[in-house]
């Protein structure tokens, strides 16, 4: 009794349909785009929010505390923060070089009772709130303008307030770099899909975001796509080796002998939870995994 199943191919089809992606796009590329779309969104959960001293002591915060605190309140309640994100967040092919390189998100603040020009998003402004998540904590770093994508001030602030966030990315035993890019040079390197270490004070770091891949995507997204393929391929192999167990499950579900061929197709899959549902094509029995 053969078990026909290819969960990875099914997942690729689900993503193609969800984001209306052309069939000419390679399967692994489809899942990489999905992974990057997931990584570009701050997870919706109840966060413990922390402010840096630099933020709370800034003139901007003193004048606009209400709006920063509203974002904090949303995060603590577990509300979506996507309304504060870039409008490009809905574009699965969109890029975010700062996030890929440094792991830092930017949020639009929104001001007062002004009507947002773009439905579903808060008002756009020149100021951005830069944040970095870790476990259940969301760290509010600083408010800077749209020209701050490579501002070392952000890394300096993290290192001063929460040095443990950067410990894994600190280069140990390094006394000097052969090349230390300026902020402008780092910006150009990113646009050329090149990663670079940098110096903050007396320490040297690599970006906490994992880096930018050679094709301009996120290294973490590439790794996540490869991991998802392995997980789904491994589970497909496991299911093919469980034909007797599956046959018994189907027999109990339909009250008679199941068909000689078991045809499983993925209906849904949550990478975050590592679970999903399948349907057996002949009997229409839905199976969780």
SVG drawing of the C-alpha trace seen along z (x, -y; Angstrom):
<svg xmlns="http://www.w3.org/2000/svg" viewBox="-18 -69 63 72">
<polyline fill="none" stroke="black" stroke-width="0.4" points="0.0,0.0 2.1,-3.0 1.9,-6.4 2.1,-9.2 3.2,-12.4 5.4,-15.4 4.8,-18.0 7.5,-20.4 6.0,-20.6 2.5,-21.1 3.8,-23.9 5.4,-25.6 2.1,-25.4 0.3,-27.0 2.8,-29.9 2.6,-30.4 -1.2,-30.7 -1.2,-32.9 1.3,-35.4 0.3,-35.0 3.9,-33.9 4.7,-32.8 5.4,-29.1 8.7,-30.0 10.1,-30.9 12.2,-28.1 10.6,-26.1 13.3,-26.9 13.2,-30.6 9.5,-30.6 10.0,-29.3 12.9,-31.8 10.6,-34.7 8.0,-33.3 10.7,-33.0 11.8,-36.6 8.2,-37.8 7.9,-36.1 11.1,-37.5 10.3,-41.1 7.2,-41.1 7.7,-41.6 5.8,-38.6 2.5,-39.3 2.9,-38.4 2.8,-40.1 6.2,-41.8 8.1,-43.0 9.3,-46.5 12.5,-48.2 13.5,-51.8 17.1,-52.9 18.4,-55.8 19.2,-57.6 15.6,-57.3 14.0,-58.5 16.5,-61.4 16.0,-62.5 14.2,-65.8 12.0,-63.8 10.7,-61.5 10.1,-64.4 8.0,-66.1 6.3,-62.9 6.2,-60.5 2.5,-59.8 3.1,-58.3 6.1,-56.2 4.2,-54.9 1.2,-54.0 3.5,-51.7 4.8,-50.2 1.2,-49.7 0.3,-47.9 3.4,-45.6 2.6,-44.8 -1.0,-43.9 0.1,-41.6 -1.5,-43.8 -0.1,-43.8 2.7,-46.3 2.5,-45.9 0.4,-49.1 3.6,-50.9 5.8,-49.0 6.9,-50.0 4.1,-49.9 6.3,-47.5 5.8,-44.8 3.0,-43.4 5.4,-43.0 6.8,-39.5 9.8,-40.5 10.5,-43.7 13.9,-44.2 15.1,-45.5 18.9,-45.7 19.2,-47.0 17.1,-44.1 19.1,-41.6 22.4,-43.0 21.8,-44.2 18.5,-42.6 17.0,-45.9 13.4,-46.8 12.0,-50.3 8.6,-51.5 6.7,-54.6 5.4,-56.4 2.2,-58.1 1.2,-61.4 -2.0,-62.8 -5.4,-62.5 -4.1,-63.0 -5.8,-60.8 -3.4,-58.2 -2.9,-58.5 -2.5,-54.8 -5.2,-52.5 -4.1,-50.0 -1.0,-52.0 -0.3,-54.9 0.8,-58.2 4.2,-58.4 6.8,-60.8 10.5,-61.6 11.1,-60.0 11.4,-56.3 11.6,-54.2 14.3,-51.6 13.7,-48.4 15.3,-45.0 13.5,-41.9 15.0,-39.0 12.9,-36.2 9.9,-37.9 11.6,-41.2 11.3,-44.2 14.0,-46.8 13.2,-50.4 16.6,-51.7 16.2,-55.3 14.3,-57.6 16.2,-58.7 15.4,-59.8 15.2,-57.9 18.9,-58.5 20.0,-56.3 20.0,-52.8 23.7,-52.4 23.9,-54.7 26.5,-53.3 24.6,-55.2 22.1,-52.4 24.7,-49.7 26.4,-51.9 23.1,-52.4 22.4,-48.6 26.0,-47.9 25.6,-50.5 22.2,-49.5 21.9,-45.8 25.4,-44.5 24.3,-40.9 22.3,-41.3 25.5,-41.8 27.7,-39.3 27.3,-36.6 28.2,-39.0 31.3,-40.4 34.6,-39.4 36.8,-37.9 40.5,-38.3 40.5,-40.9 42.7,-44.0 42.3,-45.6 40.3,-45.3 42.0,-45.5 39.1,-47.7 36.8,-49.7 33.9,-51.1 32.3,-54.4 28.5,-54.6 28.4,-55.8 30.7,-53.0 28.7,-50.4 25.5,-51.7 27.2,-51.2 28.5,-47.7 24.9,-46.7 23.6,-47.8 26.3,-45.7 25.2,-42.7 28.5,-42.7 28.7,-42.1 31.3,-43.8 32.4,-43.8 32.7,-47.2 34.1,-48.8 32.1,-50.3 34.4,-51.8 37.1,-49.3 35.1,-46.3 34.5,-44.8 31.2,-43.3 29.4,-41.5 25.8,-42.3 23.2,-40.6 20.8,-40.1 22.9,-37.4 23.9,-39.3 22.8,-39.9 23.0,-36.9 24.8,-37.3 21.4,-37.6 20.4,-40.5 18.2,-38.5 18.6,-37.7 21.0,-35.0 18.6,-34.0 15.8,-33.7 18.0,-31.4 18.8,-29.2 15.1,-29.2 14.0,-28.0 16.6,-25.2 15.5,-24.1 11.8,-24.1 12.6,-22.0 14.5,-19.5 11.8,-19.3 9.0,-18.7 11.1,-16.3 12.1,-14.3 8.5,-14.1 7.4,-13.0 9.9,-10.1 8.6,-9.3 5.0,-9.2 5.9,-6.9 7.4,-4.5 4.2,-4.5 1.8,-3.0 0.4,-0.4 -0.2,-3.0 -1.8,-5.4 -4.0,-2.6 -5.3,-1.8 -6.0,-5.5 -8.0,-5.7 -9.8,-2.4 -11.0,-3.7 -12.0,-7.1 -14.1,-5.7 -15.2,-2.4 -14.0,-0.2 -10.9,0.9 -9.1,-2.1 -8.0,-2.3 -4.9,-0.5 -3.1,-3.8 -2.9,-6.5 -2.6,-10.0 -1.7,-12.7 -1.7,-16.4 -0.7,-19.3 -3.6,-21.7 -1.8,-24.0 1.5,-24.4 2.8,-26.8 6.6,-26.9 6.5,-28.8 4.5,-25.9 6.0,-23.1 2.5,-21.7 -0.2,-21.5 -2.9,-19.5 -3.1,-17.0 -6.0,-15.5 -6.1,-12.0 -7.4,-12.4 -9.4,-9.2 -11.2,-9.3 -11.1,-13.1 -10.0,-12.3 -8.1,-15.2 -5.0,-14.3 -3.0,-16.6 0.8,-16.4"/>
</svg>
